[in-house]
């Protein structure tokens, strides 16, 4: 083959390869842009729909994004002459290898699916996970669950950890019971104390009338009689009521003439103690 013809052939092949690379890069860039645009559009549509729970919005967005990206990668490989059947075989083998290597990650995905299916918690609810992590649910993703503590600190927990722990949901029910304890000295009038506390809870605007609020004598302590105040309120007003009641219970007892219930011990000398034993 003449040298000039060989050179022309090489230049033609290089030109074709450059065009193929350029088209593949364009496909990759456009596909990645479309995936981001589609993910944002799905997120907006799901967020604005009243029928879709906010908890599953991140999952829907991620599925839309990666569906387009996988299709884009397959299209790019096809530009270089890779057969679709080969791509599927490679993806299958790679998926098996990755699945064996990332068992914990797959457990997080499975746990995330179960959390979204059974929904023991939703975005915006305040929960406790295993009694050690508490916060408002921000997002349940494919791998992690994100919480925000009351002090603003963000917590990221693997989905498998959340799924395998006891989940206490403080926000799910519309009402919540508040139990507080007050102490009354033994030499104070117990009837006056109970009636004063009943008047307090019966007239409080944040306390529900049904179930009826209760004031009960619960026991006898070293420093006085223990009185339990048990009331129900709207879940959203629980902490507001708790702080207000802690202030007003003590103030109500003071206004009723009740002193502070502090432990009292009678100290006896040896002679007094011996005289009481002999008497």
Protein Blocks (a to p, Z undefined) as FASTA:
>chain_A
ZZklmmmmmmmmmmmmmmmmmmmmmmmmmmmmmmmmmmmmmmmmmmmpmkbcfklmmmmm
mmmmmmmmmmmmmmmmmmnopafklmmmmmmmmmmmmmmmmmmlmmmmmmmmmmmmnopa
cehiacdehhlagcddfbdcfkbccdddfkopacdddfklmmmpccddfklpmbdcdddd
ddddfkbcfklmmmmmmmmmmmpmkbcfbdcdddddfbdcfkbccddddddddfklmmmm
mmmmmmmmmmmmmmnopacdddddddddfklmmmmmmZZ
